[in-house]
Amino acid sequence: MDKEGYRRYLTDRESPVLEGKVREGIFMVERFERFIMKFGKTLETVGSSELNRFSLVLIDEAANTYENYVALLRYGYFVKNMRLYLAVLELLDGAEVMDVLREKLSEMVGDNEHDQVFDEIDGPPLGMPSSEKPRVTKKVVDRMEDILDLETCQKVLAEVAHGLPRDFRKDEREKYLNAGSLDEYLKQTQMDGIAELEKHRNDGTLFYNQEITDEVIEFVKSRPDVLIGERRGNVIYHTKIPFMAKEYLAATDNKMKRYYACHCAWARESILKGDVDISPTFCYCSGGFTKQSWEAALGQPLRVEMINSVLKGDLECSFKVYLPEDVV
């Protein structure tokens, strides 16, 4: 481990890491390095398989803290090991979803129904490998569909919205008002989104988890419903940009296309392994994320409807967001 280089990387940042956290981070990376040596790996070559094994050790020891994972994430980025960096992101991705779902169930349908859904379902713990998550998801969604009617299931899941708080999109209201009209807001937001992708391509940086190429940008430009959404009457049709768009566009196998399209760490591995059948109702969590920006922009709650889902065999995930007549 390059301790001094990592220390400088953490302390010379615009927002430097405090010395105590630096020492803790170095300790965790050194421990991870010792663990992966038995697999013949180094910090520069290690990937998700060894990280997931180490994560299970941290969970068993109750050392699966956010800070410990961030230490490994930062070191992966420091040594330009994107396999490690993305593998840690995968462990942290959507970690709040089940906790937020618990809260929304209690808030929207009551503690009794919450207790029935989550009876004997612990955690799940931070750092649970994605291969383990679909079994938890299936139990939870199956119980929700048994206990609640379909419309209530959809509404509760839509309020989860990937676990992101409502104020995550708080700037959208000002952007919408400054745009002067719905269509101008759409146009400007689309242009800003494409410009962001082009910057990532030009700088060689990641857009969340993925590399952006010319092909990805051309795909987004050719599909106005992707990334931001397209207005058709009083409905916004929104198709999710694939989670790994470069790989999605190159894939020829439909199962792999569905896998690369899926953003959900709680369901994605079920597509690849095919051993757990998760109800597409769960995708209303993604639908809630999709409508969140529109609710922030318009300052009012909106209805979302799922059109396509990779969990029901489609090659992409898409939603309708219904707009108020007076806005259109």
Secondary structure, DSSP 4 states (H G I P E B T S, - for coil): --HHHHHHHHHSSSSPPPHHHHHHHHHHHHHHHHHHHTTT--TTT--HHHHHHHHHHHHHTT---HHHHHHHHHHHHHTT-HHHHHHHHHHHTTTTHHHHHHHHHHHHT-HHHHHHHTTT---PPTT--TTTHHHHHHHHHHHHHHHS-HHHHHHHHHHHGGG--GGGGTTHHHHHHHH-SHHHHHHHHHHHHHHHHHHHHHHT-EETTEE--HHHHHHHHH-TTBTT-EEETTEEEEEPPPTTHHHHHH--SHHHHHHHH---TTTHHHHHH------GGGGHHHHHHHHHHHHHHHTS--EEEEEE-GGGT-SS-EEEEEPPTTT-
